[in-house]
Amino acid sequence: MRALAQRLNASTATLYRHFPSRAALVLAVMDRLLGEIDFDSAELTSGSWQDAVRTFATEYFDALNRHPGAARMLADHAPVGPHAMALREIWLQTMLHNGFRMELAVRAGALVASYVQGFAIQLAGRRAAAGTDDEVISAAVGPTDVSEYPALAEAIRSGAAPVPLEDEFSFGLELILDGLDAARVRPSPGRRR
């Protein structure tokens, strides 16, 4: 708080008048970031639920990538401000409108948010590291005796690996959609006989 006050050319007491703690300040900043995500709930409910989930995930991912380090902060602080609550409401309305049970809609929201945050943390880490994972893997396999790792060497030689992070994100999101589709039509666990 002291460092932020100095950077803002203000006093620590001024910050504490607006935010009772560092955690409260972080939550306010996170909620402001979530306010950058603008969804039209009518548009989301008019298309397929899969398209709605893709839109949620990519818009959230884009917002986190505009603010490196934000995803790590979100991992430590569950957002509860008005923007976070509005996003949760839009998510639930969209999923319920598309035939999801409440419990599944809530869990799906948490799953997608965690998935996006994980990829955003990974991308932020790559920005800070010297070289991407792809470059590091390719360099490590190059001088290595390929007889030790023939499948990995073939994957790199054929161009199947390394997988760009953006492709990995899209691939995983499609797998999540497939899993949610299967879960959506399954009877709820309490109703099985």
C-alpha positions in Angstrom: 0.0 0.0 0.0 2.9 2.3 0.8 4.5 1.7 -2.6 1.2 2.3 -4.4 0.6 5.5 -2.4 4.0 6.8 -3.4 3.4 6.0 -7.0 0.1 7.8 -6.9 1.7 10.7 -5.1 -0.7 10.3 -2.3 -0.6 9.2 1.3 -1.2 5.6 2.6 -4.0 7.1 4.8 -5.8 8.3 1.7 -5.7 4.8 0.2 -7.0 3.3 3.5 -9.9 5.8 3.4 -11.1 4.1 0.2 -9.9 0.6 0.8 -9.7 -1.0 4.2 -7.0 -3.4 3.2 -4.7 -4.5 0.4 -7.1 -7.4 -0.3 -10.0 -5.0 -0.8 -7.9 -2.9 -3.2 -7.0 -6.0 -5.2 -10.6 -7.1 -5.4 -11.6 -3.6 -6.6 -8.9 -3.7 -9.3 -10.0 -7.3 -10.3 -13.6 -6.2 -10.5 -12.7 -3.2 -12.7 -10.8 -5.6 -15.0 -13.9 -7.8 -15.3 -15.9 -4.7 -16.1 -14.0 -4.6 -19.4 -15.8 -7.8 -20.5 -19.0 -6.7 -22.2 -21.5 -9.4 -23.1 -24.9 -8.9 -24.6 -27.0 -11.5 -22.8 -29.7 -11.4 -25.5 -27.1 -12.3 -28.1 -25.6 -15.0 -25.9 -29.0 -16.7 -25.4 -30.0 -16.4 -29.0 -27.2 -18.7 -30.3 -26.0 -22.1 -29.2 -24.7 -22.6 -25.7 -21.4 -23.8 -27.2 -21.0 -20.4 -29.0 -21.8 -18.6 -25.7 -19.2 -20.6 -23.8 -16.6 -19.9 -26.5 -17.5 -16.2 -26.3 -17.2 -16.2 -22.6 -13.9 -18.0 -22.6 -12.2 -16.0 -25.3 -13.4 -12.6 -24.0 -12.2 -13.5 -20.5 -8.9 -14.8 -21.9 -8.4 -11.6 -23.9 -9.2 -9.4 -20.9 -6.7 -11.2 -18.7 -4.0 -11.1 -21.4 -4.4 -7.3 -21.6 -3.4 -7.2 -18.0 -0.4 -9.6 -17.4 -0.4 -10.7 -13.8 -4.1 -10.3 -13.3 -4.8 -14.0 -13.6 -2.4 -14.8 -10.8 -4.2 -12.3 -8.6 -7.5 -13.8 -9.5 -6.2 -17.2 -8.4 -5.7 -15.8 -4.9 -8.9 -13.6 -4.7 -12.3 -14.7 -5.8 -13.9 -11.7 -7.4 -17.1 -10.6 -5.7 -17.7 -7.0 -7.0 -20.6 -5.8 -9.1 -18.9 -6.7 -12.4 -18.0 -10.2 -11.3 -21.6 -10.8 -10.0 -23.0 -9.5 -13.3 -20.8 -11.9 -15.3 -21.9 -14.8 -13.1 -25.5 -13.8 -13.6 -25.2 -13.6 -17.4 -23.4 -17.0 -17.4 -26.1 -18.7 -15.3 -28.9 -17.2 -17.3 -27.3 -18.4 -20.5 -26.7 -21.9 -19.3 -30.1 -22.3 -17.7 -31.7 -21.0 -20.8 -30.0 -23.8 -22.7 -31.2 -26.6 -20.5 -28.4 -26.9 -18.0 -29.3 -27.9 -14.4 -28.3 -25.2 -11.9 -25.6 -27.3 -10.2 -24.0 -28.1 -13.6 -24.3 -24.5 -14.8 -22.5 -23.3 -11.6 -19.8 -26.0 -11.9 -19.3 -25.4 -15.6 -18.8 -21.7 -14.9 -16.1 -22.4 -12.3 -14.4 -24.9 -14.7 -14.3 -22.5 -17.6 -13.1 -19.7 -15.4 -10.3 -21.8 -14.0 -9.3 -23.1 -17.4 -9.0 -19.6 -18.8 -7.1 -18.3 -15.8 -4.7 -21.2 -16.0 -3.9 -20.4 -19.7 -3.6 -16.7 -18.9 -1.1 -17.5 -16.1 0.9 -19.7 -18.5 0.9 -17.0 -21.2 2.0 -14.3 -18.7 4.8 -16.6 -17.6 6.0 -17.1 -21.2 6.2 -13.4 -21.6 8.5 -13.1 -18.6 10.6 -16.2 -19.5 13.5 -16.3 -21.9 12.0 -18.3 -24.8 8.8 -20.1 -25.0 8.3 -23.7 -24.0 8.1 -24.6 -27.6 11.6 -23.1 -28.2 13.0 -24.8 -25.1 11.6 -28.2 -26.0 12.8 -28.0 -29.6 16.3 -26.9 -28.5 16.5 -29.7 -25.9 15.5 -32.4 -28.3 17.8 -31.2 -31.2 21.1 -32.2 -29.7 19.7 -35.2 -27.7 20.1 -38.7 -28.9 16.8 -39.2 -30.6 16.9 -42.9 -29.8 16.1 -42.0 -26.2 12.9 -40.1 -27.2 11.9 -41.4 -30.6 8.2 -40.5 -30.3 9.0 -37.0 -29.2 11.6 -36.5 -31.9 9.1 -37.7 -34.5 6.4 -35.4 -33.1 8.7 -32.4 -33.5 10.0 -33.6 -36.9 6.5 -34.0 -38.2 5.4 -30.6 -36.9 2.8 -32.1 -34.5 4.7 -30.7 -31.6 5.2 -28.3 -30.1 1.6 -27.0 -30.1 1.1 -23.3 -30.1 -0.5 -22.1 -26.9 -3.5 -20.6 -28.8 -4.2 -23.9 -30.5 -3.8 -25.8 -27.2 -6.4 -23.3 -25.6 -8.9 -23.9 -28.5 -8.4 -27.7 -28.4 -9.0 -27.9 -24.7 -12.0 -25.6 -24.8 -13.6 -27.9 -27.4 -13.0 -30.9 -25.1 -14.6 -29.1 -22.3 -17.6 -28.3 -24.5 -17.9 -32.0 -25.4 -17.8 -33.0 -21.8 -20.4 -30.4 -20.8 -22.7 -31.6 -23.6 -22.5 -35.1 -22.3 -23.1 -34.0 -18.7 -26.0 -31.8 -19.8 -28.0 -34.7 -21.1 -27.1 -37.1 -18.3 -29.6 -37.3 -15.5 -28.5 -35.5 -12.3 -26.8 -37.8 -9.8 -29.6 -37.5 -7.3 -32.1 -38.8 -9.8 -30.3 -42.0 -10.9 -31.8 -45.3 -10.0 
